[in-house]
Amino acid sequence: MPVLPGAEPYHHDGGAVGVLLCHGFTGSPQALRPWAEHLAQAGLTVSLPRLPGHGTTWEEMSRTRWEDWYAALDKAFADLRGRCSETFVMGLSLGGCMALRLAEIHGAAVQGVVAVNPSVVNDTPILRLAPALKWVLPSVPGVAGDIKMDGVTELGYARTPVRAAATLPRLWKLVQTDLDKITQPVLVFHSKDDHVVKPASTAFLRARMGDNLEIRELLDSYHVATLDNDATAIFEGSLDFIRSHASVPLTKDL
């Protein structure tokens, strides 16, 4: 299946510190490309893969599930870890959720986590019906493009495949159950006005995680904050986070 122009993965070979970035559900690497390039310019080795079923058609995505997306991310993490002495994981929305899952599974191999508007709880009632709806309702209106800044668009699907969405509650449950395994520093950027992920996810993380969690509010962005008015705060904040928690210098810090 041809990849949509702009939805291609991005990789940059830099220094000994690596960053794995993960885009959101029904989105594509395009939403994180400026973030990835900002980190690359600072001397980091950066990997931004395209998750299976994303960046093509929603019909193709309908044939995938969360295990497929996580497997691809885990493979990218293993590759990055093999080339870097330290590795950080970051993501937007579902990508933030899977970044947390990587930290739960890989422990100290993940140096730290940055999540932008992560989705970790089921805040969409219709998803409770998805296991049955998927047999009669192939798709519902999409969630891509929640951006406050005028003239900026996200490359994502106009339709959400119900069959793929029906697999999300299982992932959320696993992440919720294993949150106490995360002892690495975690930085969460949370948009006050988010029309996709409700405040329940950030509230859940705040209630369940300890002093290793820092939450920063974004006051001028919607859900896809990496393409919105607060993007620079995310880019610079995540770079400062890496500098604070990496034990080896970034290439351009030498």
C-alpha positions as CSV (number, residue, x, y, z in Angstrom):
1,M,0.0,0.0,0.0
2,P,1.5,3.4,-1.0
3,V,2.4,5.7,1.9
4,L,0.8,9.1,1.8
5,P,3.3,11.9,0.9
6,G,4.5,13.4,4.2
7,A,3.7,10.3,6.2
8,E,7.1,8.7,5.7
9,P,9.2,7.6,8.8
10,Y,12.1,9.8,9.8
11,H,15.6,8.7,11.0
12,H,18.7,10.7,11.9
13,D,22.1,9.4,13.0
14,G,23.5,11.7,15.7
15,G,25.3,11.1,18.9
16,A,25.2,8.5,21.7
17,V,21.9,9.6,23.0
18,G,18.9,8.3,21.1
19,V,15.2,9.3,21.1
20,L,12.4,7.2,19.8
21,L,9.3,9.1,18.9
22,C,5.8,7.6,18.3
23,H,2.9,9.3,16.5
24,G,-0.8,8.9,17.5
25,F,-3.8,6.7,16.6
26,T,-4.8,7.2,13.0
27,G,-2.1,9.8,12.6
28,S,1.3,9.6,11.0
29,P,5.0,10.7,11.5
30,Q,4.1,14.0,10.0
31,A,2.6,15.2,13.3
32,L,6.0,14.7,15.0
33,R,8.4,15.5,12.2
34,P,9.2,19.1,13.4
35,W,9.8,17.7,16.9
36,A,12.1,15.0,15.5
37,E,14.0,17.4,13.4
38,H,14.5,19.8,16.4
39,L,16.0,17.0,18.5
40,A,18.2,15.9,15.5
41,Q,19.5,19.4,15.2
42,A,20.6,19.2,18.8
43,G,22.9,16.2,18.0
44,L,20.6,13.4,19.0
45,T,20.1,10.1,17.2
46,V,16.4,10.1,16.3
47,S,13.9,7.4,15.2
48,L,10.4,8.2,14.2
49,P,8.8,5.1,12.7
50,R,5.4,4.8,10.9
51,L,3.2,2.4,12.7
52,P,1.5,-0.4,10.7
53,G,-1.7,0.6,9.0
54,H,-1.0,4.3,9.5
55,G,-0.2,6.9,6.8
56,T,-2.0,4.9,4.0
57,T,-5.8,4.2,4.3
58,W,-8.1,3.6,7.2
59,E,-9.2,0.4,5.5
60,E,-5.6,-0.9,5.8
61,M,-5.5,0.2,9.4
62,S,-8.7,-1.8,10.0
63,R,-6.6,-4.9,9.5
64,T,-4.2,-4.0,12.3
65,R,-4.4,-3.9,16.1
66,W,-2.5,-2.4,19.0
67,E,-0.1,-5.4,19.2
68,D,1.0,-4.7,15.7
69,W,1.7,-1.1,16.4
70,Y,3.6,-1.9,19.6
71,A,5.6,-4.6,18.0
72,A,6.8,-2.2,15.3
73,L,7.7,0.4,18.0
74,D,9.5,-2.2,20.1
75,K,11.6,-3.3,17.1
76,A,12.5,0.4,16.5
77,F,13.5,0.7,20.1
78,A,15.7,-2.4,20.0
79,D,17.4,-1.0,16.9
80,L,18.0,2.4,18.5
81,R,19.2,0.9,21.7
82,G,21.7,-1.1,19.7
83,R,23.2,2.1,18.3
84,C,23.0,4.4,21.3
85,S,24.3,4.2,24.9
86,E,21.1,5.8,26.3
87,T,17.6,5.9,24.9
88,F,14.6,8.1,25.6
89,V,11.1,7.4,24.4
90,M,8.5,10.1,23.5
91,G,5.1,10.2,21.9
92,L,1.8,11.9,21.2
93,S,-1.6,10.6,22.3
94,L,-1.6,6.8,21.7
95,G,2.1,7.2,21.1
96,G,2.6,8.6,24.6
97,C,0.7,5.6,25.9
98,M,3.0,3.2,24.1
99,A,6.0,5.1,25.2
100,L,4.9,4.5,28.8
101,R,4.4,0.8,27.9
102,L,8.0,0.6,26.6
103,A,9.2,2.0,29.9
104,E,7.2,-0.6,31.8
105,I,8.5,-3.4,29.8
106,H,12.2,-2.4,29.3
107,G,12.8,-0.7,32.7
108,A,16.2,0.9,33.0
109,A,16.9,0.5,29.3
110,V,14.5,3.5,28.9
111,Q,16.3,6.6,30.3
112,G,13.1,8.7,30.4
113,V,9.7,9.4,28.9
114,V,8.0,12.4,27.4
115,A,4.3,12.1,26.6
116,V,2.2,14.8,24.9
117,N,-1.6,14.4,25.7
118,P,-1.2,10.7,26.4
119,S,-4.3,8.5,26.2
120,V,-4.3,5.9,29.0
121,V,-7.9,5.5,29.9
122,N,-11.1,4.8,28.0
123,D,-12.9,8.1,27.9
124,T,-15.0,7.3,24.9
125,P,-18.2,5.4,25.9
126,I,-18.8,4.1,22.3
127,L,-15.6,2.0,22.6
128,R,-17.3,-0.2,25.1
129,L,-19.6,-1.2,22.3
130,A,-16.8,-1.5,19.7
131,P,-16.3,-5.3,20.0
132,A,-19.9,-5.7,18.7
133,L,-20.1,-2.6,16.5
134,K,-17.0,-3.6,14.5
135,W,-19.1,-6.3,12.7
136,V,-21.7,-3.8,11.5
137,L,-20.0,-0.4,11.5
138,P,-16.6,-0.4,9.7
139,S,-15.7,3.2,10.6
140,V,-16.8,6.3,12.5
141,P,-15.7,10.0,11.9
142,G,-12.0,10.6,12.5
143,V,-10.3,12.4,15.4
144,A,-7.3,13.8,13.5
145,G,-6.6,17.5,13.1
146,D,-7.5,18.9,16.5
147,I,-5.2,22.0,16.1
148,K,-5.9,25.5,17.3
149,M,-3.4,27.3,15.1
150,D,-4.9,28.6,11.8
151,G,-3.6,27.1,8.6
152,V,-2.0,24.0,10.1
153,T,-3.3,20.5,9.3
154,E,-2.5,17.0,10.5
155,L,-2.0,14.2,8.1
156,G,-4.4,11.7,9.5
157,Y,-7.5,9.7,8.6
158,A,-10.9,11.3,8.1
159,R,-12.4,8.0,9.3
160,T,-11.5,5.9,12.4
161,P,-11.6,2.1,11.8
162,V,-13.8,0.6,14.5
163,R,-12.1,-2.8,14.4
164,A,-8.7,-1.2,15.2
165,A,-10.1,1.1,17.9
166,A,-11.8,-1.9,19.6
167,T,-8.3,-3.2,20.5
168,L,-7.3,-0.1,22.5
169,P,-9.0,-0.9,25.9
170,R,-6.7,-3.9,26.3
171,L,-3.6,-1.7,25.8
172,W,-4.9,0.9,28.2
173,K,-5.6,-1.8,30.9
174,L,-2.0,-3.2,30.6
175,V,-0.5,0.3,30.9
176,Q,-2.7,1.1,33.9
177,T,-1.8,-2.1,35.7
178,D,1.9,-1.8,35.3
179,L,2.4,1.9,35.9
180,D,4.1,1.2,39.2
181,K,6.9,-0.4,37.2
182,I,7.9,3.0,35.9
183,T,10.7,4.5,38.0
184,Q,12.3,6.6,35.3
185,P,11.5,10.3,35.1
186,V,8.4,11.1,33.1
187,L,7.4,14.5,31.6
188,V,3.8,15.0,30.5
189,F,2.6,17.9,28.4
190,H,-1.1,18.4,28.8
191,S,-3.3,20.7,26.7
192,K,-6.0,22.4,28.8
193,D,-8.2,22.4,25.7
194,D,-8.1,18.9,24.1
195,H,-11.1,17.7,22.1
196,V,-9.7,14.2,21.6
197,V,-8.3,13.0,24.9
198,K,-10.2,14.1,28.0
199,P,-8.5,15.2,31.2
200,A,-9.1,11.8,32.8
201,S,-5.9,10.3,31.3
202,T,-3.6,13.0,32.9
203,A,-5.6,12.8,36.1
204,F,-5.1,9.1,36.2
205,L,-1.3,9.4,35.8
206,R,-1.2,12.2,38.4
207,A,-3.0,9.9,40.9
208,R,-1.1,6.8,40.2
209,M,2.5,7.9,39.6
210,G,5.0,9.3,42.1
211,D,7.5,12.1,42.3
212,N,9.1,10.9,39.0
213,L,6.1,12.5,37.1
214,E,6.1,16.1,36.0
215,I,3.1,17.6,34.3
216,R,3.3,20.9,32.3
217,E,0.1,22.6,31.1
218,L,-0.3,23.8,27.6
219,L,-2.6,26.8,27.4
220,D,-2.6,27.6,23.7
221,S,-2.9,24.3,21.9
222,Y,-5.4,21.5,21.2
223,H,-4.7,17.8,21.0
224,V,-2.0,17.8,18.3
225,A,0.1,20.2,20.3
226,T,3.3,19.2,18.5
227,L,2.0,21.1,15.5
228,D,0.2,23.8,17.5
229,N,1.0,27.1,19.2
230,D,2.9,25.4,22.1
231,A,5.1,23.3,19.9
232,T,8.3,25.2,20.7
233,A,7.7,24.7,24.5
234,I,7.4,21.0,23.9
235,F,10.5,20.8,21.7
236,E,12.7,22.9,24.1
237,G,11.2,21.3,27.2
238,S,11.9,17.8,25.9
239,L,15.4,18.7,25.0
240,D,16.0,20.2,28.4
241,F,14.6,17.0,29.9
242,I,17.1,14.9,28.0
243,R,20.0,17.1,29.0
244,S,18.9,16.8,32.7
245,H,18.6,13.1,32.7
246,A,21.2,11.8,30.2
247,S,24.5,10.8,31.7
248,V,26.4,11.3,28.5
249,P,26.5,14.7,26.6
250,L,24.6,15.4,23.4
251,T,26.9,15.7,20.4
252,K,26.4,19.5,20.2
253,D,27.0,19.8,23.9
254,L,30.6,18.6,23.7
